[in-house]
Amino acid sequence: MVWPFLAVILYEKFGLSATEVGSILSLAAVISVLTSFIGSTLSDKLGRKPMMYATGALYIVSFSLLAEADSVLMFAIVITLCSIATSLWRPLTSALIGDIIDDKAVRELAMQSLYFAVNVGCAIGPMLGVWLGLTGEQSSFYITVYAFALLLVLLFLGFRHQEKLTVSRAQESQISKSDSELPQDKTEEPGFRQTLKILAKDKLLQCLILANVLCLFVYGQMDSSLIQYLSREGVPELLELISSMIFTNALIIISFQFVLLKLMANRPILVRIRFGLILLMASQLWFAANPLTFFWGWIGAVVIMSLAEAILFPTMNVHVDQIAPQHLRGAYFGATSFYDLGFALAPLGGGIILDMLNGTWLFAISSILVVGVFALYMVMDKLKRPDFVEQTAN
């Protein structure tokens, strides 16, 4: 919810151009992508717990500062801190699920459930904001601070519960497993440089990253460029429209995510993704053709895009989980933080297109990019992988 309102604040409070707003948001996202990959890889060595606690603390600090920022420079710094925290948190939670759940089917359901829970929050957030009488002022970010403080408490309780389960399972498995197996697994864990070499050799992973960078570039237009486009064109009831689009996006995902999962359960992962891409392309064409003053037209396009998101986003995590070697799961999910380059470049690329052309061209170009993503997914499963990865992948 925060990202679109930041674009509005930077425009209305400081009068920045679409390209200038995009540059600030993009710079923050690019820095966060690099930080995320390093942090997620370190989590394979240091453990998920300390990394997640540190990320939660960073969230609290960054949103507290965001509520008080009063200059463009301060906004740029704080937005960067928020972006770093977000890009760290996502792969850490996905990798943690892989750590604590052994069964593949249960693990996929857990990742679907995680994505569902995130969108429940996105649906409740706008309604709660309206109930509290909030309209996007900076002071509203303090509510986010309290939410993350509660998250750290829940995280502490969750880790305590998981530690008890782990001890119990270890005691049960002592009979069937020798003590020598555990240190043997640890010595096989590669170092940071070796991890980078493995990722560099995995052509499938490289193709996957490129495809999803383009895909998230398209999705990122809704969070930044679409909002700027509507703001600069003087669309009536702008804040209501933004809140309605955010709410609709979350509501559709909540309502249809598991329905779509059930309907497509017997379809291969790549088939599900290709179907989602077709819906995504259709939504971009709708955005391009929708009249500026047609309120419900924007909502309709968001509905189609949300259906695509309900299929694509959780399925992407499941796809990575399937191709990742167990002892490199953190590194592989950390590598997916490069997806965020799409989000990172979306504000800048979208802002440039808006300044040079217009919103119709922006979404027409986005639909063409989706075609490119579709083509990459068509050839992805034919790419060779390193022997090391093929022998150790789950």
Contacts in CASP RR format, 6 or more apart in sequence:
PFRMAT RR
TARGET T0000
AUTHOR 0000-0000-0000
METHOD contacts of the structure
MODEL  1
MVWPFLAVILYEKFGLSATEVGSILSLAAVISVLTSFIGSTLSDKLGRKP
MMYATGALYIVSFSLLAEADSVLMFAIVITLCSIATSLWRPLTSALIGDI
IDDKAVRELAMQSLYFAVNVGCAIGPMLGVWLGLTGEQSSFYITVYAFAL
LLVLLFLGFRHQEKLTVSRAQESQISKSDSELPQDKTEEPGFRQTLKILA
KDKLLQCLILANVLCLFVYGQMDSSLIQYLSREGVPELLELISSMIFTNA
LIIISFQFVLLKLMANRPILVRIRFGLILLMASQLWFAANPLTFFWGWIG
AVVIMSLAEAILFPTMNVHVDQIAPQHLRGAYFGATSFYDLGFALAPLGG
GIILDMLNGTWLFAISSILVVGVFALYMVMDKLKRPDFVEQTAN
1 122 0 8 1.000
1 125 0 8 1.000
1 126 0 8 1.000
1 246 0 8 1.000
2 66 0 8 1.000
2 82 0 8 1.000
2 141 0 8 1.000
2 144 0 8 1.000
3 25 0 8 1.000
3 223 0 8 1.000
3 224 0 8 1.000
4 222 0 8 1.000
4 223 0 8 1.000
4 224 0 8 1.000
4 227 0 8 1.000
4 242 0 8 1.000
4 246 0 8 1.000
5 136 0 8 1.000
5 242 0 8 1.000
6 25 0 8 1.000
6 75 0 8 1.000
6 79 0 8 1.000
7 21 0 8 1.000
7 22 0 8 1.000
7 25 0 8 1.000
7 223 0 8 1.000
7 224 0 8 1.000
7 227 0 8 1.000
7 228 0 8 1.000
7 231 0 8 1.000
7 347 0 8 1.000
8 136 0 8 1.000
8 227 0 8 1.000
8 231 0 8 1.000
8 238 0 8 1.000
8 239 0 8 1.000
8 242 0 8 1.000
9 75 0 8 1.000
9 136 0 8 1.000
9 138 0 8 1.000
10 16 0 8 1.000
10 20 0 8 1.000
10 21 0 8 1.000
10 24 0 8 1.000
10 72 0 8 1.000
10 75 0 8 1.000
11 21 0 8 1.000
11 228 0 8 1.000
11 231 0 8 1.000
11 232 0 8 1.000
12 231 0 8 1.000
14 72 0 8 1.000
16 24 0 8 1.000
16 72 0 8 1.000
17 355 0 8 1.000
18 225 0 8 1.000
18 228 0 8 1.000
18 229 0 8 1.000
18 232 0 8 1.000
18 350 0 8 1.000
18 351 0 8 1.000
18 352 0 8 1.000
18 354 0 8 1.000
18 355 0 8 1.000
19 348 0 8 1.000
19 351 0 8 1.000
19 352 0 8 1.000
19 354 0 8 1.000
19 355 0 8 1.000
21 224 0 8 1.000
21 228 0 8 1.000
21 347 0 8 1.000
21 351 0 8 1.000
22 224 0 8 1.000
22 228 0 8 1.000
22 347 0 8 1.000
22 348 0 8 1.000
22 349 0 8 1.000
22 350 0 8 1.000
22 351 0 8 1.000
23 347 0 8 1.000
23 348 0 8 1.000
24 72 0 8 1.000
24 75 0 8 1.000
24 76 0 8 1.000
24 79 0 8 1.000
24 347 0 8 1.000
25 79 0 8 1.000
25 224 0 8 1.000
25 344 0 8 1.000
25 347 0 8 1.000
25 348 0 8 1.000
26 344 0 8 1.000
26 345 0 8 1.000
26 346 0 8 1.000
26 347 0 8 1.000
26 348 0 8 1.000
26 349 0 8 1.000
27 76 0 8 1.000
27 80 0 8 1.000
28 76 0 8 1.000
28 79 0 8 1.000
28 80 0 8 1.000
28 82 0 8 1.000
28 83 0 8 1.000
28 344 0 8 1.000
29 83 0 8 1.000
29 87 0 8 1.000
29 340 0 8 1.000
29 341 0 8 1.000
29 342 0 8 1.000
29 343 0 8 1.000
29 344 0 8 1.000
29 345 0 8 1.000
29 347 0 8 1.000
30 341 0 8 1.000
30 344 0 8 1.000
30 345 0 8 1.000
31 80 0 8 1.000
31 83 0 8 1.000
31 84 0 8 1.000
32 80 0 8 1.000
32 83 0 8 1.000
32 84 0 8 1.000
32 86 0 8 1.000
32 87 0 8 1.000
32 88 0 8 1.000
32 337 0 8 1.000
32 340 0 8 1.000
32 344 0 8 1.000
33 87 0 8 1.000
33 337 0 8 1.000
33 338 0 8 1.000
33 340 0 8 1.000
33 341 0 8 1.000
33 344 0 8 1.000
35 84 0 8 1.000
35 87 0 8 1.000
35 88 0 8 1.000
36 84 0 8 1.000
36 87 0 8 1.000
36 88 0 8 1.000
36 90 0 8 1.000
36 91 0 8 1.000
36 334 0 8 1.000
36 337 0 8 1.000
36 340 0 8 1.000
37 334 0 8 1.000
37 335 0 8 1.000
37 337 0 8 1.000
37 338 0 8 1.000
39 51 0 8 1.000
39 88 0 8 1.000
39 334 0 8 1.000
40 51 0 8 1.000
40 88 0 8 1.000
40 91 0 8 1.000
40 92 0 8 1.000
40 95 0 8 1.000
40 330 0 8 1.000
40 331 0 8 1.000
40 333 0 8 1.000
40 334 0 8 1.000
40 335 0 8 1.000
40 337 0 8 1.000
41 192 0 8 1.000
41 195 0 8 1.000
41 330 0 8 1.000
41 331 0 8 1.000
41 334 0 8 1.000
42 51 0 8 1.000
42 192 0 8 1.000
43 51 0 8 1.000
43 92 0 8 1.000
43 95 0 8 1.000
43 330 0 8 1.000
44 189 0 8 1.000
44 195 0 8 1.000
44 327 0 8 1.000
44 328 0 8 1.000
44 329 0 8 1.000
44 330 0 8 1.000
44 331 0 8 1.000
45 189 0 8 1.000
45 191 0 8 1.000
45 192 0 8 1.000
48 92 0 8 1.000
48 95 0 8 1.000
48 96 0 8 1.000
48 99 0 8 1.000
49 159 0 8 1.000
51 88 0 8 1.000
51 92 0 8 1.000
52 89 0 8 1.000
52 92 0 8 1.000
52 93 0 8 1.000
52 96 0 8 1.000
52 155 0 8 1.000
53 152 0 8 1.000
53 155 0 8 1.000
55 85 0 8 1.000
55 88 0 8 1.000
55 89 0 8 1.000
55 92 0 8 1.000
56 85 0 8 1.000
56 89 0 8 1.000
56 148 0 8 1.000
56 151 0 8 1.000
56 152 0 8 1.000
56 155 0 8 1.000
57 152 0 8 1.000
58 81 0 8 1.000
58 84 0 8 1.000
58 85 0 8 1.000
58 88 0 8 1.000
59 82 0 8 1.000
59 85 0 8 1.000
59 89 0 8 1.000
59 144 0 8 1.000
59 148 0 8 1.000
59 151 0 8 1.000
60 145 0 8 1.000
60 148 0 8 1.000
60 149 0 8 1.000
60 152 0 8 1.000
61 81 0 8 1.000
62 78 0 8 1.000
62 81 0 8 1.000
62 82 0 8 1.000
62 84 0 8 1.000
62 85 0 8 1.000
63 82 0 8 1.000
63 141 0 8 1.000
63 142 0 8 1.000
63 144 0 8 1.000
63 145 0 8 1.000
63 148 0 8 1.000
64 141 0 8 1.000
64 142 0 8 1.000
64 145 0 8 1.000
65 74 0 8 1.000
65 77 0 8 1.000
65 78 0 8 1.000
65 81 0 8 1.000
66 75 0 8 1.000
66 78 0 8 1.000
66 79 0 8 1.000
66 82 0 8 1.000
66 138 0 8 1.000
66 141 0 8 1.000
67 138 0 8 1.000
67 139 0 8 1.000
67 140 0 8 1.000
67 141 0 8 1.000
67 142 0 8 1.000
67 145 0 8 1.000
68 138 0 8 1.000
69 75 0 8 1.000
69 78 0 8 1.000
69 138 0 8 1.000
87 337 0 8 1.000
87 340 0 8 1.000
90 337 0 8 1.000
91 330 0 8 1.000
91 333 0 8 1.000
91 334 0 8 1.000
91 336 0 8 1.000
91 337 0 8 1.000
92 333 0 8 1.000
93 114 0 8 1.000
94 111 0 8 1.000
94 114 0 8 1.000
94 317 0 8 1.000
94 320 0 8 1.000
94 321 0 8 1.000
94 333 0 8 1.000
94 336 0 8 1.000
95 329 0 8 1.000
95 330 0 8 1.000
95 333 0 8 1.000
95 334 0 8 1.000
97 107 0 8 1.000
97 110 0 8 1.000
97 111 0 8 1.000
97 114 0 8 1.000
98 107 0 8 1.000
98 110 0 8 1.000
98 321 0 8 1.000
98 329 0 8 1.000
99 329 0 8 1.000
100 162 0 8 1.000
101 107 0 8 1.000
101 110 0 8 1.000
104 321 0 8 1.000
104 322 0 8 1.000
104 394 0 8 1.000
107 321 0 8 1.000
108 318 0 8 1.000
108 321 0 8 1.000
111 314 0 8 1.000
111 317 0 8 1.000
111 318 0 8 1.000
111 321 0 8 1.000
112 257 0 8 1.000
112 258 0 8 1.000
112 261 0 8 1.000
112 314 0 8 1.000
112 318 0 8 1.000
114 314 0 8 1.000
115 253 0 8 1.000
115 257 0 8 1.000
115 313 0 8 1.000
115 314 0 8 1.000
115 317 0 8 1.000
116 253 0 8 1.000
116 254 0 8 1.000
116 257 0 8 1.000
116 258 0 8 1.000
119 249 0 8 1.000
119 250 0 8 1.000
119 253 0 8 1.000
119 254 0 8 1.000
119 257 0 8 1.000
120 250 0 8 1.000
120 254 0 8 1.000
121 250 0 8 1.000
122 246 0 8 1.000
122 247 0 8 1.000
122 249 0 8 1.000
122 250 0 8 1.000
123 247 0 8 1.000
123 250 0 8 1.000
123 251 0 8 1.000
123 254 0 8 1.000
126 243 0 8 1.000
126 246 0 8 1.000
126 247 0 8 1.000
126 250 0 8 1.000
127 247 0 8 1.000
129 140 0 8 1.000
130 243 0 8 1.000
132 143 0 8 1.000
134 140 0 8 1.000
134 143 0 8 1.000
135 239 0 8 1.000
136 239 0 8 1.000
185 327 0 8 1.000
188 327 0 8 1.000
189 327 0 8 1.000
190 198 0 8 1.000
190 327 0 8 1.000
190 328 0 8 1.000
195 328 0 8 1.000
195 331 0 8 1.000
198 328 0 8 1.000
198 331 0 8 1.000
198 386 0 8 1.000
198 388 0 8 1.000
198 389 0 8 1.000
199 205 0 8 1.000
199 331 0 8 1.000
199 332 0 8 1.000
199 335 0 8 1.000
200 206 0 8 1.000
201 386 0 8 1.000
201 389 0 8 1.000
202 323 0 8 1.000
202 385 0 8 1.000
202 386 0 8 1.000
202 389 0 8 1.000
203 383 0 8 1.000
203 384 0 8 1.000
203 385 0 8 1.000
204 323 0 8 1.000
204 380 0 8 1.000
204 381 0 8 1.000
204 383 0 8 1.000
204 384 0 8 1.000
204 385 0 8 1.000
205 323 0 8 1.000
205 332 0 8 1.000
205 335 0 8 1.000
207 376 0 8 1.000
207 379 0 8 1.000
207 380 0 8 1.000
207 383 0 8 1.000
208 319 0 8 1.000
208 320 0 8 1.000
208 323 0 8 1.000
208 380 0 8 1.000
209 335 0 8 1.000
209 336 0 8 1.000
209 338 0 8 1.000
209 339 0 8 1.000
210 376 0 8 1.000
211 373 0 8 1.000
211 376 0 8 1.000
211 377 0 8 1.000
211 380 0 8 1.000
212 316 0 8 1.000
212 336 0 8 1.000
212 339 0 8 1.000
212 373 0 8 1.000
213 338 0 8 1.000
213 339 0 8 1.000
213 341 0 8 1.000
213 342 0 8 1.000
213 345 0 8 1.000
214 342 0 8 1.000
214 369 0 8 1.000
214 370 0 8 1.000
214 372 0 8 1.000
214 373 0 8 1.000
214 376 0 8 1.000
215 277 0 8 1.000
215 280 0 8 1.000
215 312 0 8 1.000
215 339 0 8 1.000
215 342 0 8 1.000
215 370 0 8 1.000
215 373 0 8 1.000
216 339 0 8 1.000
216 340 0 8 1.000
216 341 0 8 1.000
216 342 0 8 1.000
216 343 0 8 1.000
216 346 0 8 1.000
217 342 0 8 1.000
217 343 0 8 1.000
217 345 0 8 1.000
217 346 0 8 1.000
217 366 0 8 1.000
217 369 0 8 1.000
218 280 0 8 1.000
218 284 0 8 1.000
218 346 0 8 1.000
218 366 0 8 1.000
218 369 0 8 1.000
218 370 0 8 1.000
218 373 0 8 1.000
219 280 0 8 1.000
219 305 0 8 1.000
219 309 0 8 1.000
219 343 0 8 1.000
219 346 0 8 1.000
220 342 0 8 1.000
220 343 0 8 1.000
220 346 0 8 1.000
220 347 0 8 1.000
221 346 0 8 1.000
221 350 0 8 1.000
221 362 0 8 1.000
221 363 0 8 1.000
221 366 0 8 1.000
222 245 0 8 1.000
222 249 0 8 1.000
222 302 0 8 1.000
222 305 0 8 1.000
223 343 0 8 1.000
223 346 0 8 1.000
224 346 0 8 1.000
224 347 0 8 1.000
224 350 0 8 1.000
224 351 0 8 1.000
225 346 0 8 1.000
225 347 0 8 1.000
225 349 0 8 1.000
225 350 0 8 1.000
225 351 0 8 1.000
225 353 0 8 1.000
225 354 0 8 1.000
225 359 0 8 1.000
225 362 0 8 1.000
226 287 0 8 1.000
227 242 0 8 1.000
228 351 0 8 1.000
228 354 0 8 1.000
229 354 0 8 1.000
229 358 0 8 1.000
229 359 0 8 1.000
229 362 0 8 1.000
230 238 0 8 1.000
230 241 0 8 1.000
230 242 0 8 1.000
230 292 0 8 1.000
230 298 0 8 1.000
231 238 0 8 1.000
232 354 0 8 1.000
233 292 0 8 1.000
234 292 0 8 1.000
235 241 0 8 1.000
235 292 0 8 1.000
235 293 0 8 1.000
236 293 0 8 1.000
237 295 0 8 1.000
241 295 0 8 1.000
241 298 0 8 1.000
244 295 0 8 1.000
244 299 0 8 1.000
245 298 0 8 1.000
245 299 0 8 1.000
245 302 0 8 1.000
248 299 0 8 1.000
248 300 0 8 1.000
248 302 0 8 1.000
248 303 0 8 1.000
248 306 0 8 1.000
249 302 0 8 1.000
249 305 0 8 1.000
249 306 0 8 1.000
249 309 0 8 1.000
250 306 0 8 1.000
252 302 0 8 1.000
252 303 0 8 1.000
252 306 0 8 1.000
252 307 0 8 1.000
252 310 0 8 1.000
253 306 0 8 1.000
253 309 0 8 1.000
253 310 0 8 1.000
256 306 0 8 1.000
256 307 0 8 1.000
256 310 0 8 1.000
257 310 0 8 1.000
257 314 0 8 1.000
260 307 0 8 1.000
260 310 0 8 1.000
260 311 0 8 1.000
261 314 0 8 1.000
264 271 0 8 1.000
264 272 0 8 1.000
264 275 0 8 1.000
264 311 0 8 1.000
267 275 0 8 1.000
269 315 0 8 1.000
269 318 0 8 1.000
269 319 0 8 1.000
269 322 0 8 1.000
270 319 0 8 1.000
270 377 0 8 1.000
270 380 0 8 1.000
270 381 0 8 1.000
272 311 0 8 1.000
272 315 0 8 1.000
273 311 0 8 1.000
273 312 0 8 1.000
273 315 0 8 1.000
273 316 0 8 1.000
273 319 0 8 1.000
273 377 0 8 1.000
274 374 0 8 1.000
274 377 0 8 1.000
274 378 0 8 1.000
275 311 0 8 1.000
276 307 0 8 1.000
276 308 0 8 1.000
276 311 0 8 1.000
276 312 0 8 1.000
277 308 0 8 1.000
277 312 0 8 1.000
277 370 0 8 1.000
277 373 0 8 1.000
277 374 0 8 1.000
277 377 0 8 1.000
278 308 0 8 1.000
278 374 0 8 1.000
279 304 0 8 1.000
279 305 0 8 1.000
279 307 0 8 1.000
279 308 0 8 1.000
279 311 0 8 1.000
280 305 0 8 1.000
280 308 0 8 1.000
280 309 0 8 1.000
280 312 0 8 1.000
280 370 0 8 1.000
281 367 0 8 1.000
281 370 0 8 1.000
281 371 0 8 1.000
281 374 0 8 1.000
282 304 0 8 1.000
283 301 0 8 1.000
283 302 0 8 1.000
283 304 0 8 1.000
283 305 0 8 1.000
283 308 0 8 1.000
284 305 0 8 1.000
284 363 0 8 1.000
284 364 0 8 1.000
284 366 0 8 1.000
284 367 0 8 1.000
284 370 0 8 1.000
285 363 0 8 1.000
285 364 0 8 1.000
285 367 0 8 1.000
286 297 0 8 1.000
286 300 0 8 1.000
286 301 0 8 1.000
286 304 0 8 1.000
287 298 0 8 1.000
287 301 0 8 1.000
287 363 0 8 1.000
287 366 0 8 1.000
288 359 0 8 1.000
288 360 0 8 1.000
288 361 0 8 1.000
288 362 0 8 1.000
288 363 0 8 1.000
288 364 0 8 1.000
288 367 0 8 1.000
289 360 0 8 1.000
290 297 0 8 1.000
290 298 0 8 1.000
290 301 0 8 1.000
291 297 0 8 1.000
316 336 0 8 1.000
316 339 0 8 1.000
317 333 0 8 1.000
317 336 0 8 1.000
320 332 0 8 1.000
320 333 0 8 1.000
320 336 0 8 1.000
321 329 0 8 1.000
321 333 0 8 1.000
321 394 0 8 1.000
322 393 0 8 1.000
322 394 0 8 1.000
323 332 0 8 1.000
323 385 0 8 1.000
323 389 0 8 1.000
323 393 0 8 1.000
324 330 0 8 1.000
324 331 0 8 1.000
324 332 0 8 1.000
324 333 0 8 1.000
324 393 0 8 1.000
324 394 0 8 1.000
325 332 0 8 1.000
325 388 0 8 1.000
325 389 0 8 1.000
325 392 0 8 1.000
325 393 0 8 1.000
325 394 0 8 1.000
326 392 0 8 1.000
326 393 0 8 1.000
326 394 0 8 1.000
327 392 0 8 1.000
328 392 0 8 1.000
350 362 0 8 1.000
353 359 0 8 1.000
353 361 0 8 1.000
353 362 0 8 1.000
353 365 0 8 1.000
354 362 0 8 1.000
END
